């Protein structure tokens, strides 16, 4: 499953439970938010396959006025077949 999420106005993004992003032709998970980004139990592997390009997981909290940063809680996994 591929997910792309963009949030403005310092809204938080929280990924809870077990998250698996694999075998997508581009990025498996792509999040841009001006608010806190929190993720736990995340696996991203085998993405950007074939002629695609992208990331296993791309998390960004870096715009003007961004708050909270990014918090990753183990286990976070990105085997050699994918990039995080």
JOPE-V134646 format. One line per field, one symbol per residue. psi: psi as a letter, one per 30 degrees, with the letter a starting at -180 (. if undefined). A space follows every 10 residues. Layout:
# JOPE-V134646
psi: ???
This chain:
# JOPE-V134646
psi: kkkkkkkahh klkkjlakkk jlhlfbkekj kkkflkkkkl hkkjkglhlb gllalekjkk iglkgkleak kkklkkkilf flk.
